[in-house]
Amino acid sequence: MEIYNSLVDIVGQERISNSQEELFIYSRDAGAQKPRSVDYVVMPKTVEEVQKILLLANREGIPVTPMGGGFTLSALVVPNKGGIVLDMKRMDNIIEVNERNRYALIEAGVSQAALKSYLEENHPHLQHSTPEAPPTVTVVGNALIQGHGHISPRYGVNSEMINGMEVVLPTGEVCKTGSCSVSPSWFTRGPLPDLSGLFIGWYGTTGVVTKLSLRLFPKPRFREVLAFSTDDVDIIPDAISGVTQFDLLEDFFLIMQEKPDWMNHVFFVLILSGHFEEEFDLKKRIYRDFFEEFKGGKIEFVEDLHPALRKRFLDVPPLASLAADFRKGGGFEYTGAILPIESIPEAWRGGLEIAHKYGMICSYVHQILAGPSVMFGFNYSFNRADEEDAEIW
Ligand SMILES: Cc1cc2nc3c(=O)[nH]c(=O)nc-3n(C[C@H](O)[C@H](O)[C@H](O)COP(=O)(O)OP(=O)(O)OC[C@H]3O[C@@H](n4cnc5c(N)ncnc54)[C@H](O)[C@@H]3O)c2cc1C
């Protein structure tokens, strides 16, 4: 109760809980990992509150796990050794959108949906790199895990979109990275020594990010999806290498699933965009010509892409994994790795072998990243209410 009361002194009664009903939801995530226990959930609103919480936790030796949307599906925000879950969702201010230097300065709890709708309403010609994740996930959580969004094939993974950060260290000190550390402006990470790497990819273990400046990009006037298909898995690496040679794509997916039958092929899904009609038409022509000539026409243009699929791919974020075969029960997991493109055929066959061994239907949605490399993932759905089904996963 002493710890609880100290936390109440910091954030007030309304933004802390140790009641079992509320901790239940923080002790698990939507993935397949088993629940783990949590002692307190605290929702700070200010940097000062974060500082005080970390100082208290440091003094008392209590583990702290920062949480954004909690949707990585690998229980990253479910503590290993109990303690405090620091739910950042109340720090949800969009502090500044700088049109000219194209960045947004946001607090850690700003969701993807909040930033997207704010930009659509107030800065309709600007966009940020949006992951295909649920809309409640945070921009900061995604950038910190080096996630990827709908323009990542063109501009890089989302940690590369960071211009600077304000971070509270476990000692309670506030640290800044990027231009904001030496000036009031948050427009760049360089040319200072770049300390952002001390916090990117560390899953909140080195500090709690309270503010982040994110790069924004001009929104193109024209967008279209082109799909091509083949049954020859071994030609995938050469095809990707060729397609990415032109450096003209907004987004690029490789998709396959065994059911329904018409989906049981390898699909190359290219999202093209342009600011000018002529530029846009030229891009479409370049890719049609490329595939027509590639290895004697082994990859075919999909003339009749279903309008529903076309819409899903053109949505921002694209809803590519919704093409997956969802079963009842709400269990959904994906697994994979960032791989060099030459590993795709082997990874593809290996994934199918495992799925068949356990009687699962899996689908693959792979995003081709700058490099090129591939974010290679298998999606498996399972019935969460069926223990045997969940165990197989
Ligand atoms: C259907 C589906 C599709 C998805 N598609 C994509 C996709 O296309 N691209 C993609 O990248 N991801 C995708 N994801 C994965 C995930 O949902 C996203 O990456 C999401 O943006 C993660 O953000 P979050 O707010 O949920 O992070 P969280 O899970 O809350 O946090 C992620 C990690 O960052 C740490 N952290 C969070 N906030 C802070 C902070 N303020 N300071 C320090 N550390 C912090 C946490 O402790 C944790 O270790 C998908 C998930 C699902 C369910």
The ligand as an SDF file (V2000), in Angstrom:
LIG
                    3D

 53 58  0  0  0  0  0  0  0  0999 V2000
   -3.0030   -6.9970  -37.4550 C   0  0  0  0  0  0  0  0  0  0  0  0
   -1.6780   -6.3560  -37.1040 C   0  0  0  0  0  0  0  0  0  0  0  0
   -0.9250   -5.7950  -38.1200 C   0  0  0  0  0  0  0  0  0  0  0  0
    0.3100   -5.1960  -37.8220 C   0  0  0  0  0  0  0  0  0  0  0  0
    0.9950   -4.5960  -38.8350 N   0  0  0  0  0  0  0  0  0  0  0  0
    2.1450   -3.9640  -38.5720 C   0  0  0  0  0  0  0  0  0  0  0  0
    2.8430   -3.2740  -39.6120 C   0  0  0  0  0  0  0  0  0  0  0  0
    2.4120   -3.2170  -40.7470 O   0  0  0  0  0  0  0  0  0  0  0  0
    4.0180   -2.6700  -39.3030 N   0  0  0  0  0  0  0  0  0  0  0  0
    4.5110   -2.7120  -38.0450 C   0  0  0  0  0  0  0  0  0  0  0  0
    5.5830   -2.1450  -37.8150 O   0  0  0  0  0  0  0  0  0  0  0  0
    3.8870   -3.3480  -37.0430 N   0  0  0  0  0  0  0  0  0  0  0  0
    2.7130   -3.9640  -37.2640 C   0  0  0  0  0  0  0  0  0  0  0  0
    2.0540   -4.5960  -36.2380 N   0  0  0  0  0  0  0  0  0  0  0  0
    2.7080   -4.7010  -34.9130 C   0  0  0  0  0  0  0  0  0  0  0  0
    2.3790   -3.6010  -33.8940 C   0  0  0  0  0  0  0  0  0  0  0  0
    0.9920   -3.5270  -33.6910 O   0  0  0  0  0  0  0  0  0  0  0  0
    2.8700   -2.2150  -34.3240 C   0  0  0  0  0  0  0  0  0  0  0  0
    4.2500   -2.2090  -34.5820 O   0  0  0  0  0  0  0  0  0  0  0  0
    2.5200   -1.1200  -33.3200 C   0  0  0  0  0  0  0  0  0  0  0  0
    2.7190    0.1140  -33.9460 O   0  0  0  0  0  0  0  0  0  0  0  0
    3.3380   -1.1340  -32.0660 C   0  0  0  0  0  0  0  0  0  0  0  0
    2.9710    0.0170  -31.3290 O   0  0  0  0  0  0  0  0  0  0  0  0
    2.3140   -0.1130  -29.8940 P   0  0  0  0  0  0  0  0  0  0  0  0
    1.8680    1.2390  -29.4780 O   0  0  0  0  0  0  0  0  0  0  0  0
    1.2900   -1.1970  -29.8660 O   0  0  0  0  0  0  0  0  0  0  0  0
    3.6030   -0.5230  -29.0950 O   0  0  0  0  0  0  0  0  0  0  0  0
    3.7080   -1.3550  -27.7080 P   0  0  0  0  0  0  0  0  0  0  0  0
    3.4360   -2.8070  -27.9910 O   0  0  0  0  0  0  0  0  0  0  0  0
    2.8600   -0.6810  -26.6970 O   0  0  0  0  0  0  0  0  0  0  0  0
    5.2150   -1.1320  -27.3860 O   0  0  0  0  0  0  0  0  0  0  0  0
    6.2450   -1.6570  -28.1890 C   0  0  0  0  0  0  0  0  0  0  0  0
    7.5640   -1.6530  -27.4020 C   0  0  0  0  0  0  0  0  0  0  0  0
    7.9770   -0.2990  -27.2010 O   0  0  0  0  0  0  0  0  0  0  0  0
    8.0570   -0.0050  -25.8010 C   0  0  0  0  0  0  0  0  0  0  0  0
    7.4900    1.3220  -25.6280 N   0  0  0  0  0  0  0  0  0  0  0  0
    6.2340    1.7430  -25.9310 C   0  0  0  0  0  0  0  0  0  0  0  0
    6.0970    3.0510  -25.6470 N   0  0  0  0  0  0  0  0  0  0  0  0
    7.2880    3.4610  -25.1590 C   0  0  0  0  0  0  0  0  0  0  0  0
    7.7810    4.7010  -24.6820 C   0  0  0  0  0  0  0  0  0  0  0  0
    7.0230    5.7770  -24.6460 N   0  0  0  0  0  0  0  0  0  0  0  0
    9.0660    4.7650  -24.2540 N   0  0  0  0  0  0  0  0  0  0  0  0
    9.8630    3.6660  -24.2810 C   0  0  0  0  0  0  0  0  0  0  0  0
    9.4490    2.4720  -24.7090 N   0  0  0  0  0  0  0  0  0  0  0  0
    8.1870    2.3700  -25.1430 C   0  0  0  0  0  0  0  0  0  0  0  0
    7.2520   -1.0920  -25.0890 C   0  0  0  0  0  0  0  0  0  0  0  0
    7.7440   -1.3590  -23.7850 O   0  0  0  0  0  0  0  0  0  0  0  0
    7.4500   -2.2770  -26.0220 C   0  0  0  0  0  0  0  0  0  0  0  0
    8.6500   -2.9340  -25.7170 O   0  0  0  0  0  0  0  0  0  0  0  0
    0.8010   -5.1890  -36.4880 C   0  0  0  0  0  0  0  0  0  0  0  0
    0.0280   -5.7510  -35.4540 C   0  0  0  0  0  0  0  0  0  0  0  0
   -1.1970   -6.3300  -35.7680 C   0  0  0  0  0  0  0  0  0  0  0  0
   -2.0050   -6.8820  -34.6320 C   0  0  0  0  0  0  0  0  0  0  0  0
  1  2  1  0
  2  3  1  0
  2 52  2  0
  3  4  2  0
  4  5  1  0
  4 50  1  0
  5  6  2  0
  6  7  1  0
  6 13  1  0
  7  8  2  0
  7  9  1  0
  9 10  1  0
 10 11  2  0
 10 12  1  0
 12 13  2  0
 13 14  1  0
 14 15  1  0
 14 50  1  0
 15 16  1  0
 16 17  1  0
 16 18  1  0
 18 19  1  0
 18 20  1  0
 20 21  1  0
 20 22  1  0
 22 23  1  0
 23 24  1  0
 24 25  2  0
 24 26  1  0
 24 27  1  0
 27 28  1  0
 28 29  2  0
 28 30  1  0
 28 31  1  0
 31 32  1  0
 32 33  1  0
 33 34  1  0
 33 48  1  0
 34 35  1  0
 35 36  1  0
 35 46  1  0
 36 37  1  0
 36 45  1  0
 37 38  2  0
 38 39  1  0
 39 40  1  0
 39 45  2  0
 40 41  1  0
 40 42  2  0
 42 43  1  0
 43 44  2  0
 44 45  1  0
 46 47  1  0
 46 48  1  0
 48 49  1  0
 50 51  2  0
 51 52  1  0
 52 53  1  0
M  END
$$$$
